[in-house]
Structure formats: structure tokens, C-alpha cells
Amino acid sequence: MTARVLRLADIDAAGLEALLRARGLMLAWLAPQADIPGSYWGEAEAGLVDDRLYVRADTPVHSALHEACHWLCMDASRRAGLHTDAGGDDLEECAVCYLQIVLADRLPGVGRRRLMQDMDAWGYSFRLGSAQAWFEQDAADARAWLVARGLLPAD
């Protein structure tokens, strides 16, 4: 990763903690350099185990949101056995990406534009070449998936 992305240490993470706690997911802070349980990507990337999202101060905001959104998109039976690999199909992965962009607007100092830039910098890949182009022009199926499951309003 060459570009600098927002880390949890760069924002007031109280907003993220409150957002997740209200939905039943607990943020578990780890010491610097500690191994992150349930991290799919390793290094500083967020990890999921049961109802805990493991992070460090150097965890990228996009990573914490992405893994949290995986948890939010799961049903209770999948959450019960969750450890590291959130699973799901391609459409659910798109829904996770869509939801993390939407939720970024609820975090002071983040917002969707910055989150999409960080997603691109990290290496998320979209058919239209960028997270923003995908979100604005090619994500209707992801939004419909979230609406059908009550995770977003129908508008």
C-alpha cells in the first residue's frame, strides 16, 4: 500500500464505536503491534470473531468499516460461527462495499468521498475503475440487496 489512508488514530473513533454498538457489534481495541484476531488480510487490517471487530490505532478506517459491514450483512446463524472469513457471494460483497461507503458519511472526519479514495488506494477493484464510479453508476444491485434486507431505506 503506497498511498496514505485514514487510520483509526486519525479520527475520533467514538462515532464508529457508537454506530457499531447500536447494531450489536463491539469494537475491541488492541495494543500497537498486537496480532489482530480474525484478520483476513493480516498486518493492521481489522478482524472479525463472533460479535467483535478487532482493531488497532493503525487499522485503516476503510478496513474497520468493511469488516463491520460484513457482520451487519450476515444473518444470526452465520454470525454465530464467524471467525476471520466472512464468506458470502459476490453480490453480498458488493453490498458490503456499498454499505461501508454510506456509513462513512456518519463518521466525522471521514465521509464517502475520502473513504472511496482510500478504497481505491488500498486496491479495491471495480469494473468502472474506481469506487466512486462504481458507487454512482453501477451499484444498483448492491443497493437493492441492502434495501431488501432492511439495511437501507427504500427511498
Backbone as JSON Lines, residues from 0, in Angstrom:
{"i":0,"aa":"M","n":[0.86,-1.17,0.0],"ca":[0.0,0.0,0.0],"c":[0.9,1.23,0.0]}
{"i":1,"aa":"T","n":[0.83,2.03,-1.03],"ca":[1.71,3.17,-1.14],"c":[1.05,4.46,-0.69]}
{"i":2,"aa":"A","n":[-0.22,4.65,-0.95],"ca":[-0.91,5.88,-0.57],"c":[-1.29,5.84,0.91]}
{"i":3,"aa":"R","n":[-1.33,6.99,1.52],"ca":[-1.7,7.11,2.93],"c":[-3.22,7.09,3.05]}
{"i":4,"aa":"V","n":[-3.72,6.14,3.79],"ca":[-5.16,6.05,4.02],"c":[-5.44,6.47,5.46]}
{"i":5,"aa":"L","n":[-6.67,6.88,5.72],"ca":[-7.07,7.24,7.08],"c":[-6.97,6.02,7.98]}
{"i":6,"aa":"R","n":[-6.41,6.21,9.13],"ca":[-6.31,5.18,10.16],"c":[-7.25,5.56,11.3]}
{"i":7,"aa":"L","n":[-7.61,4.6,12.12],"ca":[-8.49,4.91,13.24],"c":[-7.89,5.97,14.16]}
{"i":8,"aa":"A","n":[-6.56,6.01,14.27],"ca":[-5.91,7.04,15.09],"c":[-6.12,8.44,14.52]}
{"i":9,"aa":"D","n":[-6.48,8.55,13.24],"ca":[-6.66,9.85,12.58],"c":[-8.04,10.45,12.81]}
{"i":10,"aa":"I","n":[-8.96,9.67,13.36],"ca":[-10.34,10.15,13.54],"c":[-10.74,9.98,15.0]}
{"i":11,"aa":"D","n":[-11.87,10.57,15.35],"ca":[-12.47,10.33,16.65],"c":[-13.3,9.06,16.5]}
{"i":12,"aa":"A","n":[-12.76,7.94,16.95],"ca":[-13.39,6.64,16.73],"c":[-14.61,6.4,17.6]}
{"i":13,"aa":"A","n":[-14.95,7.35,18.46],"ca":[-16.14,7.19,19.29],"c":[-17.4,7.06,18.42]}
{"i":14,"aa":"G","n":[-17.42,7.76,17.3],"ca":[-18.55,7.66,16.39],"c":[-18.69,6.27,15.8]}
{"i":15,"aa":"L","n":[-17.58,5.67,15.45],"ca":[-17.59,4.3,14.93],"c":[-18.04,3.33,16.02]}
{"i":16,"aa":"E","n":[-17.5,3.49,17.21],"ca":[-17.89,2.61,18.31],"c":[-19.39,2.68,18.57]}
{"i":17,"aa":"A","n":[-19.95,3.89,18.61],"ca":[-21.38,4.06,18.86],"c":[-22.22,3.47,17.73]}
{"i":18,"aa":"L","n":[-21.81,3.71,16.5],"ca":[-22.52,3.18,15.33],"c":[-22.6,1.66,15.38]}
{"i":19,"aa":"L","n":[-21.5,1.02,15.71],"ca":[-21.46,-0.44,15.74],"c":[-22.16,-1.01,16.97]}
{"i":20,"aa":"R","n":[-21.92,-0.41,18.12],"ca":[-22.54,-0.89,19.36],"c":[-24.07,-0.87,19.25]}
{"i":21,"aa":"A","n":[-24.63,0.16,18.6],"ca":[-26.08,0.26,18.43],"c":[-26.63,-0.9,17.61]}
{"i":22,"aa":"R","n":[-25.78,-1.56,16.84],"ca":[-26.2,-2.68,16.0],"c":[-25.74,-4.03,16.54]}
{"i":23,"aa":"G","n":[-25.09,-4.02,17.71],"ca":[-24.71,-5.27,18.36],"c":[-23.3,-5.74,18.12]}
{"i":24,"aa":"L","n":[-22.49,-4.95,17.43],"ca":[-21.1,-5.32,17.16],"c":[-20.19,-4.49,18.07]}
{"i":25,"aa":"M","n":[-19.31,-5.16,18.78],"ca":[-18.43,-4.48,19.72],"c":[-17.06,-4.26,19.09]}
{"i":26,"aa":"L","n":[-16.51,-3.07,19.31],"ca":[-15.18,-2.74,18.84],"c":[-14.19,-3.13,19.94]}
{"i":27,"aa":"A","n":[-13.22,-3.95,19.6],"ca":[-12.22,-4.41,20.57],"c":[-10.86,-3.83,20.16]}
{"i":28,"aa":"W","n":[-10.37,-2.9,20.98],"ca":[-9.1,-2.23,20.71],"c":[-7.95,-3.07,21.18]}
{"i":29,"aa":"L","n":[-6.92,-3.17,20.37],"ca":[-5.71,-3.92,20.69],"c":[-4.52,-2.98,20.8]}
{"i":30,"aa":"A","n":[-3.5,-3.42,21.5],"ca":[-2.27,-2.65,21.65],"c":[-1.55,-2.53,20.31]}
{"i":31,"aa":"P","n":[-0.75,-1.49,20.16],"ca":[0.06,-1.37,18.93],"c":[0.9,-2.63,18.72]}
{"i":32,"aa":"Q","n":[1.01,-3.04,17.49],"ca":[1.81,-4.2,17.1],"c":[1.2,-5.54,17.5]}
{"i":33,"aa":"A","n":[0.11,-5.56,18.24],"ca":[-0.52,-6.84,18.62],"c":[-1.09,-7.52,17.38]}
{"i":34,"aa":"D","n":[-1.04,-8.85,17.38],"ca":[-1.7,-9.59,16.31],"c":[-3.2,-9.32,16.41]}
{"i":35,"aa":"I","n":[-3.84,-9.2,15.25],"ca":[-5.27,-8.91,15.22],"c":[-6.03,-10.21,14.97]}
{"i":36,"aa":"P","n":[-6.75,-10.7,15.98],"ca":[-7.53,-11.93,15.79],"c":[-8.56,-11.75,14.67]}
{"i":37,"aa":"G","n":[-8.74,-12.77,13.88],"ca":[-9.76,-12.75,12.85],"c":[-9.47,-11.85,11.67]}
{"i":38,"aa":"S","n":[-8.24,-11.38,11.51],"ca":[-7.91,-10.52,10.38],"c":[-7.68,-11.37,9.14]}
{"i":39,"aa":"Y","n":[-8.48,-11.15,8.12],"ca":[-8.37,-11.89,6.87],"c":[-7.11,-11.49,6.12]}
{"i":40,"aa":"W","n":[-6.76,-10.2,6.16],"ca":[-5.65,-9.67,5.39],"c":[-4.36,-9.53,6.2]}
{"i":41,"aa":"G","n":[-4.42,-9.69,7.51],"ca":[-3.22,-9.57,8.33],"c":[-2.81,-8.12,8.55]}
{"i":42,"aa":"E","n":[-1.56,-7.93,8.98],"ca":[-1.0,-6.61,9.25],"c":[-1.91,-5.81,10.17]}
{"i":43,"aa":"A","n":[-2.29,-4.62,9.76],"ca":[-3.12,-3.75,10.59],"c":[-4.61,-3.86,10.26]}
{"i":44,"aa":"E","n":[-4.97,-4.77,9.37],"ca":[-6.36,-4.88,8.92],"c":[-7.27,-5.43,10.01]}
{"i":45,"aa":"A","n":[-8.5,-4.93,10.05],"ca":[-9.48,-5.31,11.06],"c":[-9.77,-6.81,11.01]}
{"i":46,"aa":"G","n":[-10.17,-7.36,12.15],"ca":[-10.5,-8.77,12.25],"c":[-11.88,-8.98,12.85]}
{"i":47,"aa":"L","n":[-12.54,-10.04,12.44],"ca":[-13.87,-10.38,12.94],"c":[-13.86,-11.75,13.6]}
{"i":48,"aa":"V","n":[-14.37,-11.79,14.82],"ca":[-14.61,-13.05,15.53],"c":[-15.9,-12.87,16.32]}
{"i":49,"aa":"D","n":[-16.88,-13.7,16.01],"ca":[-18.19,-13.62,16.66],"c":[-18.76,-12.2,16.54]}
{"i":50,"aa":"D","n":[-19.02,-11.55,17.68],"ca":[-19.59,-10.2,17.65],"c":[-18.56,-9.14,18.01]}
{"i":51,"aa":"R","n":[-17.3,-9.4,17.67],"ca":[-16.21,-8.47,17.98],"c":[-15.47,-8.08,16.69]}
{"i":52,"aa":"L","n":[-15.23,-6.8,16.57],"ca":[-14.4,-6.26,15.49],"c":[-13.1,-5.81,16.14]}
{"i":53,"aa":"Y","n":[-12.03,-6.52,15.82],"ca":[-10.72,-6.24,16.41],"c":[-9.96,-5.23,15.57]}
{"i":54,"aa":"V","n":[-9.44,-4.21,16.25],"ca":[-8.72,-3.14,15.56],"c":[-7.56,-2.64,16.43]}
{"i":55,"aa":"R","n":[-6.65,-1.94,15.78],"ca":[-5.6,-1.18,16.46],"c":[-5.7,0.26,15.98]}
{"i":56,"aa":"A","n":[-4.96,1.13,16.6],"ca":[-4.97,2.53,16.18],"c":[-4.52,2.7,14.73]}
{"i":57,"aa":"D","n":[-3.67,1.79,14.25],"ca":[-3.19,1.89,12.87],"c":[-4.05,1.13,11.86]}
{"i":58,"aa":"T","n":[-5.18,0.61,12.3],"ca":[-6.11,-0.06,11.38],"c":[-6.74,0.98,10.46]}
{"i":59,"aa":"P","n":[-6.73,0.74,9.15],"ca":[-7.38,1.67,8.23],"c":[-8.89,1.76,8.51]}
{"i":60,"aa":"V","n":[-9.42,2.97,8.41],"ca":[-10.86,3.17,8.62],"c":[-11.65,2.33,7.63]}
{"i":61,"aa":"H","n":[-11.22,2.28,6.37],"ca":[-11.96,1.51,5.37],"c":[-12.01,0.03,5.76]}
{"i":62,"aa":"S","n":[-10.96,-0.48,6.36],"ca":[-10.91,-1.89,6.77],"c":[-11.89,-2.15,7.91]}
{"i":63,"aa":"A","n":[-11.9,-1.27,8.91],"ca":[-12.84,-1.42,10.02],"c":[-14.27,-1.37,9.52]}
{"i":64,"aa":"L","n":[-14.57,-0.42,8.66],"ca":[-15.94,-0.32,8.11],"c":[-16.28,-1.54,7.25]}
{"i":65,"aa":"H","n":[-15.36,-1.98,6.44],"ca":[-15.63,-3.11,5.55],"c":[-15.98,-4.37,6.36]}
{"i":66,"aa":"E","n":[-15.13,-4.68,7.33],"ca":[-15.39,-5.89,8.13],"c":[-16.66,-5.73,8.95]}
{"i":67,"aa":"A","n":[-16.91,-4.54,9.49],"ca":[-18.14,-4.3,10.23],"c":[-19.36,-4.51,9.34]}
{"i":68,"aa":"C","n":[-19.27,-4.05,8.1],"ca":[-20.4,-4.2,7.18],"c":[-20.61,-5.65,6.78]}
{"i":69,"aa":"H","n":[-19.54,-6.43,6.73],"ca":[-19.74,-7.87,6.52],"c":[-20.62,-8.42,7.64]}
{"i":70,"aa":"W","n":[-20.29,-8.07,8.86],"ca":[-21.05,-8.55,10.01],"c":[-22.5,-8.08,9.93]}
{"i":71,"aa":"L","n":[-22.7,-6.81,9.59],"ca":[-24.06,-6.26,9.5],"c":[-24.89,-6.97,8.43]}
{"i":72,"aa":"C","n":[-24.24,-7.43,7.37],"ca":[-24.95,-8.08,6.27],"c":[-25.25,-9.56,6.52]}
{"i":73,"aa":"M","n":[-24.7,-10.12,7.57],"ca":[-24.91,-11.55,7.89],"c":[-26.17,-11.77,8.7]}
{"i":74,"aa":"D","n":[-26.71,-12.98,8.57],"ca":[-27.79,-13.36,9.47],"c":[-27.17,-13.96,10.75]}
{"i":75,"aa":"A","n":[-28.01,-14.2,11.74],"ca":[-27.54,-14.66,13.04],"c":[-26.8,-16.0,12.97]}
{"i":76,"aa":"S","n":[-27.23,-16.89,12.11],"ca":[-26.58,-18.2,12.04],"c":[-25.15,-18.08,11.51]}
{"i":77,"aa":"R","n":[-24.92,-17.21,10.53],"ca":[-23.56,-17.0,10.04],"c":[-22.7,-16.27,11.07]}
{"i":78,"aa":"R","n":[-23.3,-15.33,11.79],"ca":[-22.55,-14.62,12.81],"c":[-22.08,-15.55,13.92]}
{"i":79,"aa":"A","n":[-22.89,-16.56,14.23],"ca":[-22.59,-17.46,15.34],"c":[-21.27,-18.2,15.15]}
{"i":80,"aa":"G","n":[-20.91,-18.53,13.94],"ca":[-19.68,-19.26,13.7],"c":[-18.58,-18.41,13.07]}
{"i":81,"aa":"L","n":[-18.74,-17.11,13.14],"ca":[-17.82,-16.21,12.44],"c":[-16.43,-16.2,13.05]}
{"i":82,"aa":"H","n":[-15.46,-16.43,12.19],"ca":[-14.05,-16.27,12.57],"c":[-13.24,-16.03,11.3]}
{"i":83,"aa":"T","n":[-12.8,-14.81,11.1],"ca":[-11.89,-14.41,10.03],"c":[-12.56,-14.25,8.66]}
{"i":84,"aa":"D","n":[-13.08,-15.32,8.08],"ca":[-13.62,-15.26,6.72],"c":[-15.13,-15.05,6.78]}
{"i":85,"aa":"A","n":[-15.57,-13.86,6.37],"ca":[-16.99,-13.53,6.43],"c":[-17.82,-14.29,5.41]}
{"i":86,"aa":"G","n":[-17.18,-14.81,4.37],"ca":[-17.92,-15.57,3.36],"c":[-18.87,-14.68,2.58]}
{"i":87,"aa":"G","n":[-19.92,-15.27,2.07],"ca":[-20.88,-14.54,1.26],"c":[-20.53,-14.63,-0.22]}
{"i":88,"aa":"D","n":[-21.48,-14.26,-1.06],"ca":[-21.28,-14.32,-2.51],"c":[-20.84,-12.95,-3.05]}
{"i":89,"aa":"D","n":[-20.68,-12.87,-4.35],"ca":[-20.21,-11.63,-4.97],"c":[-21.16,-10.46,-4.75]}
{"i":90,"aa":"L","n":[-22.46,-10.71,-4.84],"ca":[-23.42,-9.63,-4.64],"c":[-23.37,-9.13,-3.19]}
{"i":91,"aa":"E","n":[-23.23,-10.03,-2.24],"ca":[-23.11,-9.59,-0.85],"c":[-21.84,-8.77,-0.67]}
{"i":92,"aa":"E","n":[-20.75,-9.16,-1.29],"ca":[-19.51,-8.37,-1.19],"c":[-19.73,-6.96,-1.74]}
{"i":93,"aa":"C","n":[-20.46,-6.85,-2.82],"ca":[-20.78,-5.53,-3.36],"c":[-21.65,-4.74,-2.38]}
{"i":94,"aa":"A","n":[-22.6,-5.41,-1.77],"ca":[-23.46,-4.76,-0.77],"c":[-22.63,-4.26,0.41]}
{"i":95,"aa":"V","n":[-21.67,-5.05,0.84],"ca":[-20.78,-4.65,1.93],"c":[-20.04,-3.37,1.53]}
{"i":96,"aa":"C","n":[-19.49,-3.33,0.33],"ca":[-18.77,-2.14,-0.13],"c":[-19.7,-0.93,-0.19]}
{"i":97,"aa":"Y","n":[-20.9,-1.13,-0.67],"ca":[-21.87,-0.03,-0.76],"c":[-22.2,0.5,0.63]}
{"i":98,"aa":"L","n":[-22.48,-0.41,1.56],"ca":[-22.85,-0.01,2.91],"c":[-21.71,0.72,3.61]}
{"i":99,"aa":"Q","n":[-20.48,0.27,3.42],"ca":[-19.36,0.95,4.09],"c":[-19.22,2.38,3.57]}
{"i":100,"aa":"I","n":[-19.51,2.6,2.3],"ca":[-19.46,3.96,1.74],"c":[-20.56,4.82,2.35]}
{"i":101,"aa":"V","n":[-21.75,4.28,2.46],"ca":[-22.87,5.02,3.06],"c":[-22.57,5.35,4.53]}
{"i":102,"aa":"L","n":[-22.08,4.37,5.28],"ca":[-21.83,4.59,6.71],"c":[-20.67,5.55,6.95]}
{"i":103,"aa":"A","n":[-19.77,5.69,6.0],"ca":[-18.65,6.63,6.15],"c":[-19.15,8.06,6.36]}
{"i":104,"aa":"D","n":[-20.32,8.38,5.8],"ca":[-20.89,9.72,5.98],"c":[-21.32,9.97,7.42]}
{"i":105,"aa":"R","n":[-21.48,8.93,8.21],"ca":[-21.87,9.08,9.62],"c":[-20.67,9.25,10.55]}
{"i":106,"aa":"L","n":[-19.48,9.22,9.98],"ca":[-18.27,9.33,10.78],"c":[-17.6,10.68,10.54]}
{"i":107,"aa":"P","n":[-17.59,11.54,11.56],"ca":[-16.92,12.84,11.4],"c":[-15.46,12.66,10.98]}
{"i":108,"aa":"G","n":[-15.06,13.44,10.02],"ca":[-13.69,13.37,9.54],"c":[-13.43,12.3,8.5]}
{"i":109,"aa":"V","n":[-14.49,11.59,8.1],"ca":[-14.32,10.55,7.09],"c":[-15.14,10.94,5.86]}
{"i":110,"aa":"G","n":[-16.38,10.53,5.78],"ca":[-17.23,10.85,4.63],"c":[-16.97,9.91,3.46]}
{"i":111,"aa":"R","n":[-17.95,9.82,2.6],"ca":[-17.87,8.85,1.49],"c":[-16.77,9.16,0.49]}
{"i":112,"aa":"R","n":[-16.54,10.42,0.18],"ca":[-15.51,10.74,-0.82],"c":[-14.14,10.26,-0.35]}
{"i":113,"aa":"R","n":[-13.78,10.57,0.9],"ca":[-12.48,10.14,1.41],"c":[-12.41,8.63,1.49]}
{"i":114,"aa":"L","n":[-13.49,7.99,1.94],"ca":[-13.47,6.54,2.05],"c":[-13.27,5.9,0.68]}
{"i":115,"aa":"M","n":[-13.95,6.41,-0.34],"ca":[-13.79,5.85,-1.69],"c":[-12.36,6.04,-2.2]}
{"i":116,"aa":"Q","n":[-11.75,7.18,-1.89],"ca":[-10.35,7.4,-2.27],"c":[-9.45,6.36,-1.6]}
{"i":117,"aa":"D","n":[-9.71,6.11,-0.31],"ca":[-8.91,5.13,0.43],"c":[-9.14,3.72,-0.1]}
{"i":118,"aa":"M","n":[-10.36,3.41,-0.48],"ca":[-10.65,2.09,-1.07],"c":[-9.83,1.9,-2.34]}
{"i":119,"aa":"D","n":[-9.81,2.93,-3.18],"ca":[-9.01,2.86,-4.41],"c":[-7.52,2.71,-4.1]}
{"i":120,"aa":"A","n":[-7.04,3.49,-3.14],"ca":[-5.62,3.46,-2.79],"c":[-5.22,2.08,-2.26]}
{"i":121,"aa":"W","n":[-6.12,1.44,-1.51],"ca":[-5.81,0.14,-0.93],"c":[-5.81,-0.95,-1.99]}
{"i":122,"aa":"G","n":[-6.65,-0.78,-3.01],"ca":[-6.68,-1.78,-4.08],"c":[-8.0,-2.46,-4.31]}
{"i":123,"aa":"Y","n":[-9.09,-1.93,-3.75],"ca":[-10.4,-2.47,-4.11],"c":[-10.52,-2.33,-5.63]}
{"i":124,"aa":"S","n":[-11.19,-3.28,-6.26],"ca":[-11.26,-3.21,-7.71],"c":[-12.72,-3.24,-8.17]}
{"i":125,"aa":"F","n":[-13.04,-2.31,-9.04],"ca":[-14.41,-2.18,-9.56],"c":[-14.37,-2.11,-11.08]}
{"i":126,"aa":"R","n":[-15.41,-2.63,-11.71],"ca":[-15.48,-2.66,-13.17],"c":[-15.27,-1.3,-13.82]}
{"i":127,"aa":"L","n":[-15.75,-0.25,-13.18],"ca":[-15.66,1.08,-13.79],"c":[-14.37,1.8,-13.42]}
{"i":128,"aa":"G","n":[-13.47,1.13,-12.71],"ca":[-12.16,1.69,-12.46],"c":[-11.96,2.4,-11.13]}
{"i":129,"aa":"S","n":[-13.04,2.78,-10.47],"ca":[-12.9,3.44,-9.17],"c":[-14.13,3.15,-8.32]}
{"i":130,"aa":"A","n":[-13.95,3.28,-7.02],"ca":[-15.07,3.08,-6.1],"c":[-16.17,4.11,-6.37]}
{"i":131,"aa":"Q","n":[-15.79,5.35,-6.62],"ca":[-16.79,6.39,-6.86],"c":[-17.6,6.11,-8.12]}
{"i":132,"aa":"A","n":[-16.95,5.76,-9.21],"ca":[-17.67,5.46,-10.45],"c":[-18.62,4.29,-10.25]}
{"i":133,"aa":"W","n":[-18.14,3.25,-9.57],"ca":[-18.99,2.09,-9.3],"c":[-20.19,2.5,-8.45]}
{"i":134,"aa":"F","n":[-19.94,3.22,-7.36],"ca":[-20.99,3.61,-6.43],"c":[-22.06,4.45,-7.14]}
{"i":135,"aa":"E","n":[-21.63,5.38,-7.95],"ca":[-22.56,6.3,-8.6],"c":[-23.24,5.74,-9.84]}
{"i":136,"aa":"Q","n":[-22.61,4.75,-10.53],"ca":[-23.14,4.33,-11.81],"c":[-23.46,2.84,-11.95]}
{"i":137,"aa":"D","n":[-22.98,2.01,-11.03],"ca":[-23.06,0.56,-11.28],"c":[-23.43,-0.25,-10.04]}
{"i":138,"aa":"A","n":[-23.98,0.38,-9.02],"ca":[-24.19,-0.33,-7.77],"c":[-25.67,-0.52,-7.41]}
{"i":139,"aa":"A","n":[-26.54,-0.4,-8.38],"ca":[-27.97,-0.53,-8.09],"c":[-28.3,-1.9,-7.49]}
{"i":140,"aa":"D","n":[-27.64,-2.94,-7.96],"ca":[-27.91,-4.28,-7.43],"c":[-27.47,-4.4,-5.96]}
{"i":141,"aa":"A","n":[-26.37,-3.78,-5.61],"ca":[-25.89,-3.8,-4.23],"c":[-26.86,-3.04,-3.33]}
{"i":142,"aa":"R","n":[-27.31,-1.88,-3.79],"ca":[-28.27,-1.1,-3.01],"c":[-29.57,-1.87,-2.84]}
{"i":143,"aa":"A","n":[-30.06,-2.5,-3.9],"ca":[-31.29,-3.29,-3.82],"c":[-31.15,-4.44,-2.82]}
{"i":144,"aa":"W","n":[-29.99,-5.08,-2.78],"ca":[-29.72,-6.16,-1.83],"c":[-29.87,-5.64,-0.41]}
{"i":145,"aa":"L","n":[-29.3,-4.47,-0.14],"ca":[-29.36,-3.87,1.21],"c":[-30.78,-3.44,1.56]}
{"i":146,"aa":"V","n":[-31.5,-2.88,0.62],"ca":[-32.89,-2.47,0.85],"c":[-33.75,-3.7,1.14]}
{"i":147,"aa":"A","n":[-33.59,-4.76,0.37],"ca":[-34.38,-5.98,0.57],"c":[-34.19,-6.6,1.95]}
{"i":148,"aa":"R","n":[-33.04,-6.37,2.55],"ca":[-32.74,-6.92,3.88],"c":[-32.94,-5.9,4.99]}
{"i":149,"aa":"G","n":[-33.49,-4.74,4.67],"ca":[-33.77,-3.73,5.67],"c":[-32.55,-2.98,6.19]}
{"i":150,"aa":"L","n":[-31.45,-3.06,5.47],"ca":[-30.23,-2.37,5.92],"c":[-30.13,-0.94,5.42]}
{"i":151,"aa":"L","n":[-30.91,-0.61,4.41],"ca":[-31.03,0.74,3.91],"c":[-32.5,1.03,3.61]}
{"i":152,"aa":"P","n":[-32.91,2.29,3.74],"ca":[-34.31,2.63,3.39],"c":[-34.54,2.53,1.89]}
{"i":153,"aa":"A","n":[-35.77,2.3,1.51],"ca":[-36.11,2.15,0.09],"c":[-36.08,3.48,-0.66]}
{"i":154,"aa":"D","n":[-36.14,4.6,0.0],"ca":[-36.2,5.95,-0.58],"c":[-37.51,6.12,-1.28]}
